[in-house]
Amino acid sequence: MSDTLLQIVLLVPCLVIAIVFHEVAHGWAALALGDPTAKERRRLTLNPIRHVDPVGTLVVPGALALFGGPVFGWAKPVPVNFNRLRNPRLGMMLVAAAGPAMNLLLATIAAVTLGFWAGSLTLAPAGASEYLFAGLQLFILINVFLALFNLLPIPPFDGSHIVEGLLPRRMAVHYAKLRNVGMLLFVVLIAATWAFPDAGIIEKVVGPPVEWVQGNFFALAEAVARAVGT
């Protein structure tokens, strides 16, 4: 199996799981805080068919992987009506934070699983085990990247809702107006990533914190492996 094909085979399930859980976490948080919109529209399911966006979940990350760029994507946003939340201002921040928090939780589970598995091995993984080993490492990276990328304070990312909730109300009103151009900025960002893959536009912004957080998850996996191996 070629390296490119192997990367795609590992990438697709990792990315779909990470993105679907991210979106559903928004809906779960909204429901807990008083907004049943996602539940009413049957979007609290983990069935990927109801969440996958053909372009954002498959085409964009696949193309980025082929061109050697940072792999990210999106699903159909889970509908949230902030006005139905019991405390719209606080609820908006908590609902927004739920997606990245879910990705970090998934990365934690993957790191612990990786550590238990590695600690129980007497020989280096080979064959199917080697692919699964690489898949867990990739799953950690994807979840860390999605979490931190979505925390960027640029509409429509989750970080923008958190910043809006933290700002004084008068400033928050002006900041919210950036949503009108947020999607345009997002499209420009994707286009620039494709047009200038060697420029490292996203890597220079998100890369250092992603490497630091990823390193901590790998350190957790190593600690678990040592505990299992003793």
C-alpha positions, 0 to 999 in steps of 0.5 A: 500500500502506497504512503498516500493511500495509507494516509487516506485510509487512516485519515478518513475515519479519524477525521470523521469521528473527530468532526462528528463528535465535535459537532454533537458536543455542541448540541449536547451542551446546548441541550443541557443549557436549555436549547433543544434545537439540535435534538428537535432537528435530530442532530444529536446522533453520532450517525456520520451521515447526518453530519458529514459535509461532502466538501468540508469533511472529505474533499477539503481535508483529502486535497490538503493531505494530497498537497501536503498541507495541514489537514482540517475540515468541518461538518454540517454545523449543529443548529444552536439557538443562543436565544433559547439558552437559559443564560445566552451570554454564558451559554454561548461560551460553554456551547462553543467550548464544548466542541474543542473540549470534546476533541481534547477528550478524544485525544486523551482517550486515544493517548491512554489507549496507545499507552496501554497497547504499547506497554503490553507489546513485547515486540514492535507493532507490525502489519495491521497492528502497525497501521492501528498504532499509526492511526491512534497517533494520527487521531491524537494529532487531528483532534489536537489540531481541530481543538486549537484551530477552532479556538482561533478568535475568528468568526465562524470558529468557536473561539470567536463565540468565546471571545464575544462572551468575554468582551464587555457588551458594547465591544461584543456588539461590534465584534459580532459584526465580524460574522458578516465577513467571517466566512469570507475570511475562512474561504480566503484562508483555505484558498491561501493554504492551497495556493501557497502550500509551502508558505506554512500559513496555518502551521506558523499560527497553530503549529507551535501550540499544536506540537506542544499539546500533542507532545503532552499527549504523547508523554501521557501515552509513554507514562501509561506504557511505562506503568503497564510495562512494570 
